[in-house]
Amino acid sequence: MKNRTPEEGLTALTDDAERNRLLAEMAEQSTDMISRHTPEDWRFIYASPAVTHLLGYTVEEIVGISAYDLYHPDDVEDFRLRAPTVNYDRGLYTHTYRFRCKDGHYTWLESTSRTIRDPESNDIREILVVSRDATHRIMADKASRRLARVLESTQDLVIFANLDFTVSHLNEAARKALEVECVDYSSFPLSWLLTERGLATLMEDGFPAAKETGYWRGELTMQSLKASRIPVMLELLAHRSLHGDIEYFSLVAHDLTEKKAAEEQLKQYQGEIDHASRLVTMGELASSLAHELNQPLSAMVNYLRGIERRFADKPTLSWSDVELPITRSIRTALRAGEIIHRMMDFTRKQEPVITSLNLPDLIGEMIDFCENMAERHNVHVAFEPDPDLPAVRGDQVQLEQVVLNLIVNAIEASASASPGHKDSAIVRINVVPHESRQLRVEVEDQGRGISEVDMPRLFDRFFSTKETGLGMGLAISRSLVENLGGELWAENLVAGGARFSFTLNITD
């Protein structure tokens, strides 16, 4: 080593003194606590003023106290045994731990320490430590770990997607449902996890909305890598940086498979109930239908017996002799066939078919269906529709069920209110325009009206004002009307009797 001249030695001492002064000044002003400790029991030899801010002690109070006395009991052994919370890198130990403050509560510190050794003996003279408050980071880490545990334990499918619509992470539920076995999602396109239609919905509606408002929600269908389809309710979130730029997207999908299956089962059950209700209605009309069928059958027998009596002893016949009775028999047989066909259509179990329907024609057919019942009960059904009414949307059999149920109820109510009366009671049916491009059907009877006690329960299942009623007709009728976007309600008339009204959407 080159010997220094006196002048060079003086300059070096001056530089060292200035460097030490600057380091001391930095230590005094730093928000990190700089401390020196004895190597055996880690007693404080020195602490910078930041100790007051971090721990509540003054410099004078902390000097002489062993750091081991201030460690949280659970963290002392971690440090002594160099647990995973203690990291070593190039002679520096970094340790995150809880330290007791002067007021008794514990705070999280992160400290980096190194040993200062004697250059001649290599013995440890002291330990230099720089400590900072790590509470916010530890709390944030804990919150992140809690969220990660929730993320992995939730039954919803959670997917993180990059800005190029590739997948960056899937939680366990998503990996299981979508049958994704790999853990490296590099270049794993989101499109693999969606049906063609589902992807189109997400790209055309979901992502544009999320980019604009930060959120989008909608139903679509996902698919596993083995092509299993999964109906989901999907929530799409756009996550932004502190600068406002979108960093990534998260997709939270709730599996609707069981819900859809339950809805389908309920739909099938509803269809069974509707079918049973039509059979019950047909049973109530059985005597009238038997009479209606008996008339054409009796007429056919009479026509044919007339031919038998008239031409039994004649060896030859001409077409003109039998044309009239035969054509009448054919026409009468066709009428009987139409009655049977209408009964079969009404009672047949089938899927709803929504079409454009002429409401006055449908109501007219149901009035004809109830004609004999009305006659037996001395009731007249009055219906004079406007010929220019627009068509409505609905299923023919379902609407026939609603109209028939209301007409039968109105006939029975009107008949029970005036038994043995000479003059016919009147059931009035009106079809009028309603608000919001709808038609309103009104069925008015001349019965006793609906009591205040019965009115709130009138449309409840299994509630009936009839002694032998099942209590299903009105409940099912309301359900059928509401499924078509309409409403069904009841009200009493000032002059007596009740009015049942329902609305239907006009065909666009």
C-alpha angles and dihedrals in degrees: 000000000000114000115241123231116237089255092052092047092052091050091050092051090050092051092049091050092050092047091050091047091052092047091049091049091050091050091051093051100038120110087216115084113242114197140170123214140189112253097232106051101004094242115175112257093171138358129187120236090263086080088080093056094044103037108011095241125121117234090253092051096050097047110099096022117119114238088220089066091057099045118105105256092241092054101047095077091044089061096042093048093040093239121192089275088068115074125193123202127163096333095318125110118206116195133177114203147139118266127192116242125212092263090055102254122118125240130190116249132182112207133186114199139180134182123247110213134195106256093220104040098023089223117146109259099179143333122247116210133186113195133185135181109268098173097111093046093048092048090048090049091050091049090049091050091049091050090047090053091049090046092054096042099047118103091221118098109249121192129177115206132192124230090263089058095252120135119255100174142001125193122231094266091053093047091050098044094042092042094234111160102173123088097199107082097179109145090359104149120218088223090075089068099051137066116245091257092044091052091049091052092050095046096042099038112007106052096039090052093045091049091051102039103013093242143066132173130188148129121266141143125261125191134208123236086261091056098254108153120230121188109213144176101230129202115195120196129187112213117208134199124237087268092057098252118134109250102178145333131244124205119199111189124189111206110238096184095110092040092051091047090050091048090051091049090048090049091053090047090049089051090053091050092048090050092049090049091054090051090051091050090049089050090054088053094044097108092047092048091048089053091046091052093043092060098061092038091052090047091053091050091050092049092050094044089050089055089048094051095043100046104026094107098038116100094204136034135194125213091244090061094058103023097096099047092042095049089047090051091050092048091048092048090052090052090052089048091052090052092051092044091051091050091050093049091049096049097037115112108232143145116270115263113199111212141149109278136192100230099197091052091050092049091046091055091051091050089053088048090057096039097107092043090053091049093051090052093045091242128140119208111213119199126160108166127192106256091218099060114133123242121264134217118248150103110279098219093046093049090046087054092052095046094043092049092051093046093049091048091048093049092049093045092049093046095048092052094058110025114182093008113150097217117072119251114232130230110194124202122192133180114199137163115271132195124282097030096304139127122226122215116203124194112189125188134187095228130124093279129235120300120235089242094054098041098080092049098039095108097038117118115258093014115120136165089206119092092227098028122125094212094232105102101077094036091053092043091055091047092051093049093047091050086060092052096260138109135236123203142158135222138171121250120234092229091050134276129061138275124216114196133183134177132219132190118254115239111258 
